[in-house]
Amino acid sequence: MKVRINQQQEQVIDGSIEQLDKWWKEATGSIFQTGQLIHCVEIDGKIFYDGYEQYLFLNVDQIQCVNINTLSRLESIVSTEQELDQYLSRFIPAAKSVANQLYGGLNQENAGLLSQLVQGLEWVSSAVALNVKLYMEETENLPEYLAEITSVNQYISVMHTNIQQDDFVGVSDVLEYEIIPALENYHSQYKEKVSA
């Protein structure tokens, strides 16, 4: 099995769990010592952003090539901000549509959309949390646009409570008057930063 970090430092190891585990511990230790973060892991041409460790160990006898792709903290911040920008361009209009539909109550048609919206908000929340952590480690300061969006988590919690209580008008209100405006504000401030 060929193993690499950033398409470099190629080694050939036997395809045993023991050898893979030894290399993995050495490689990830080296990555973290240099302040890098794992961006993704490429396994036989297939890219994994998560779940790669389990996949590696379940398929160790079939894998031919492993490449760990890394980013610096600053590169990770930029990458996450770009992904958030692209995602919010699609997510915000969809969230508005779901909020409007939920004023009429939950039905078979919009139940799936609500589930997707909740998953999307969880991804946005985790992406923001990652960037807050990275900014604090790198600069000890948060950009204003990022500091303001951290309040969205409290509204997501309120929305979850409303969902549990079958209060879909409340869900719509929290989306329309709190979450969506905060996301729009973040999105526009981020775009201003990028265009400056």
C-alpha positions as CSV (number, residue, x, y, z in Angstrom):
1,M,0.0,0.0,0.0
2,K,1.3,3.4,-1.0
3,V,0.9,6.1,1.7
4,R,1.5,9.9,1.3
5,I,0.9,13.3,2.9
6,N,0.0,16.0,0.3
7,Q,1.2,13.8,-2.5
8,Q,4.7,13.7,-1.0
9,Q,6.7,11.6,1.4
10,E,5.5,8.5,-0.3
11,Q,6.1,5.2,1.5
12,V,5.2,1.7,0.8
13,I,3.8,-0.3,3.7
14,D,2.3,-3.8,3.8
15,G,-1.5,-3.8,3.9
16,S,-1.8,-4.9,7.5
17,I,-3.8,-3.0,10.2
18,E,-0.7,-2.9,12.4
19,Q,1.4,-1.2,9.7
20,L,-1.4,1.2,8.7
21,D,-2.1,2.1,12.3
22,K,1.7,2.7,12.9
23,W,2.0,4.9,9.8
24,W,-1.3,6.8,10.6
25,K,-0.2,7.7,14.1
26,E,3.2,8.9,12.9
27,A,1.7,10.8,9.9
28,T,-1.1,12.5,11.9
29,G,1.4,13.3,14.8
30,S,3.7,15.0,12.3
31,I,0.8,16.9,10.7
32,F,-0.5,18.3,14.0
33,Q,3.0,19.1,15.2
34,T,3.5,21.4,12.2
35,G,0.1,23.1,12.9
36,Q,-1.6,21.6,9.9
37,L,-5.1,20.2,9.9
38,I,-6.4,17.2,7.9
39,H,-8.6,18.6,5.1
40,C,-9.5,15.3,3.5
41,V,-8.1,11.8,3.0
42,E,-7.9,10.4,-0.5
43,I,-8.2,6.6,-0.6
44,D,-7.8,4.9,-4.0
45,G,-8.9,8.1,-5.7
46,K,-12.0,8.6,-3.5
47,I,-12.1,11.7,-1.3
48,F,-13.3,11.5,2.3
49,Y,-13.9,14.5,4.5
50,D,-14.9,12.4,7.5
51,G,-15.3,8.7,8.3
52,Y,-11.9,8.0,6.7
53,E,-10.4,6.2,9.7
54,Q,-13.2,3.7,9.9
55,Y,-13.1,3.1,6.1
56,L,-9.4,2.6,6.2
57,F,-9.5,0.0,8.9
58,L,-12.5,-1.8,7.5
59,N,-11.0,-2.0,4.0
60,V,-7.2,-2.2,4.8
61,D,-6.7,-5.4,2.8
62,Q,-8.1,-3.9,-0.4
63,I,-6.6,-0.4,-0.3
64,Q,-3.8,0.5,-2.7
65,C,-3.1,4.1,-2.0
66,V,-3.8,6.6,0.8
67,N,-3.0,10.3,0.7
68,I,-3.7,12.7,3.5
69,N,-4.4,16.3,2.3
70,T,-3.7,19.0,4.8
71,L,-4.3,22.7,5.2
72,S,-2.8,25.3,7.5
73,R,-5.2,27.0,9.9
74,L,-5.4,30.1,7.7
75,E,-6.0,28.0,4.6
76,S,-8.7,26.2,6.5
77,I,-10.4,29.4,7.5
78,V,-10.4,30.6,3.9
79,S,-11.7,27.3,2.6
80,T,-14.5,27.1,5.2
81,E,-15.5,30.7,4.5
82,Q,-15.6,30.0,0.8
83,E,-17.7,26.9,1.4
84,L,-20.1,28.8,3.7
85,D,-20.4,31.6,1.1
86,Q,-21.4,29.1,-1.6
87,Y,-23.7,27.1,0.7
88,L,-25.5,30.2,2.0
89,S,-26.2,31.4,-1.5
90,R,-28.4,28.3,-1.9
91,F,-29.4,27.8,1.7
92,I,-30.9,31.2,2.5
93,P,-33.5,31.2,-0.3
94,A,-34.4,27.6,0.5
95,A,-34.8,28.4,4.3
96,K,-37.1,31.3,3.4
97,S,-39.3,28.9,1.3
98,V,-39.4,26.4,4.2
99,A,-40.3,29.1,6.7
100,N,-43.2,30.3,4.5
101,Q,-44.5,26.7,4.1
102,L,-44.3,26.0,7.8
103,Y,-46.7,28.8,8.6
104,G,-49.3,26.4,7.1
105,G,-48.2,23.6,9.4
106,L,-46.1,20.5,8.9
107,N,-47.2,18.2,6.2
108,Q,-45.8,15.3,4.2
109,E,-44.3,17.6,1.6
110,N,-42.5,20.0,3.8
111,A,-41.4,17.5,6.6
112,G,-38.5,16.4,4.4
113,L,-37.6,20.0,3.7
114,L,-37.6,20.8,7.4
115,S,-35.3,17.8,8.1
116,Q,-32.9,19.0,5.4
117,L,-33.0,22.6,6.8
118,V,-32.1,21.4,10.3
119,Q,-29.2,19.4,8.8
120,G,-28.1,22.4,6.9
121,L,-28.2,24.6,10.0
122,E,-26.2,22.1,11.9
123,W,-23.5,22.2,9.1
124,V,-23.5,26.0,9.1
125,S,-23.2,26.0,12.9
126,S,-20.3,23.5,12.9
127,A,-18.5,25.4,10.1
128,V,-18.9,28.7,12.1
129,A,-17.7,27.0,15.3
130,L,-14.6,25.7,13.4
131,N,-13.8,29.1,12.1
132,V,-14.3,30.7,15.5
133,K,-11.9,28.2,17.0
134,L,-9.3,28.7,14.2
135,Y,-9.5,32.5,14.3
136,M,-9.0,32.5,18.1
137,E,-6.0,30.1,17.8
138,E,-4.4,32.1,14.9
139,T,-5.3,35.7,15.7
140,E,-7.1,35.8,19.1
141,N,-9.6,38.1,17.4
142,L,-12.9,37.4,15.6
143,P,-13.9,39.4,12.6
144,E,-17.1,41.3,13.3
145,Y,-19.1,39.3,10.7
146,L,-18.1,36.1,12.4
147,A,-18.7,37.3,16.0
148,E,-22.3,38.3,15.1
149,I,-23.3,35.0,13.6
150,T,-22.4,33.0,16.7
151,S,-25.7,34.1,18.2
152,V,-27.5,31.9,15.6
153,N,-26.8,28.8,17.8
154,Q,-29.2,30.1,20.5
155,Y,-31.9,30.5,17.9
156,I,-31.3,27.1,16.5
157,S,-31.9,25.8,20.0
158,V,-35.2,27.7,20.2
159,M,-36.1,26.3,16.8
160,H,-35.4,22.7,18.0
161,T,-37.7,23.3,21.1
162,N,-40.4,24.6,18.8
163,I,-40.1,21.5,16.6
164,Q,-40.4,19.2,19.6
165,Q,-43.5,21.1,20.7
166,D,-45.0,20.9,17.2
167,D,-45.1,24.7,17.1
168,F,-44.3,25.2,13.4
169,V,-45.5,28.9,13.4
170,G,-42.8,29.4,16.1
171,V,-40.3,27.6,13.9
172,S,-41.2,29.8,11.0
173,D,-40.9,33.0,13.2
174,V,-37.5,32.0,14.5
175,L,-36.3,31.3,10.9
176,E,-37.8,34.4,9.4
177,Y,-37.0,36.9,12.1
178,E,-33.8,35.6,13.7
179,I,-31.9,32.9,11.9
180,I,-32.3,34.0,8.2
181,P,-31.5,37.7,9.0
182,A,-28.3,36.7,10.9
183,L,-27.2,34.4,8.0
184,E,-27.9,37.2,5.5
185,N,-26.0,39.7,7.6
186,Y,-23.0,37.3,7.8
187,H,-23.2,36.6,4.1
188,S,-23.3,40.2,3.1
189,Q,-20.5,41.2,5.5
190,Y,-18.4,38.4,4.3
191,K,-18.9,39.4,0.6
192,E,-17.9,43.0,1.6
193,K,-14.7,41.6,3.2
194,V,-13.9,39.6,0.1
195,S,-14.5,42.5,-2.3
196,A,-12.5,45.0,-0.3
